Amino acid sequence: MAEKDNPSAAEDEQAVNIERMKRRLNMLDQRLDNIDSMVTAVAERVMEQPLNFSLTCPHCGKNIEITILGSQKPTA
């Protein structure tokens, strides 16, 4: 009868695993929200003005410049 009153170790471990999974899902959700915000900000900037990336190739050492242009439709 004492076993029915006290939760078993397996049930405790399962509860801990569920809480850990909830925390990890919440962290993933927050990270995805942050990524979404950054992508939205970049997309808005691209629509307003040119965006330039300057990179150096790690293999040959040449400079690479990438320009992204967009056109923003006028809003009323």
N, C-alpha and C positions, 0 to 999 in steps of 0.2 A: 504494500500500500504506500510505503514511503517513496517508491519509485514513481508512482503516478503523480505525487505532489511536486517533485523536483524534476525540472526539465533535464533531459539527458545531455551529455556532452555533444552529441551529434546535432541536437537541435540548437544548442548554443552556437556551435560552429557555423551552422547554416544561417542563423540570424546575423552573425558577424559578417559572413560572406555576402549576405544580401545588403547589409549596410555599406560595406566596402564597395559593392557594385553600384549602389545608388550614388555614393560620393564620386566615383569615377565617371559615371554617366553625367553627373552635374558638371564636373570639371570639363568633360568633353563638350558639353553643350555650351559652356562659357567660352571655350576656345573657338568653337565654330562661330559663335556670335561675334567674337573679336575679329576673326578672319573675314566674316561677312562685312563688318564695318570697314575694314581696311580695303577690301576689294571695291566696295561701294564708293569710298573716297577716291580711290585711284580712277575708277570709271568716270566719276563726275569731273575729275581734273582733266582726264583725257578729252572729255567732251568739250571742255572749255578752252584748252590750249594744248600745244604739242607737249609730249612727254619724251624726254631723251634719256637713253641708257647708254653709258659708256663702260665698256668691259675690256679687259685684257685677256686674251686667250692664254690659258695656263700651259698650252703645249708649244705654240709657236711664238708667243709674246706679242702678237699684233694687236693693235687697238681695234675694237669693234664698236661701232656706234649704231644704235637702234633707235629710230624715231617713230613714235606712234602718234598719228594725227586723227582727229575726230572733228565732227561738225555738230554743233549744238543748234537745235532748232529753236527759233525765238519763241518765247512763251508770252502769252497775253497777260 
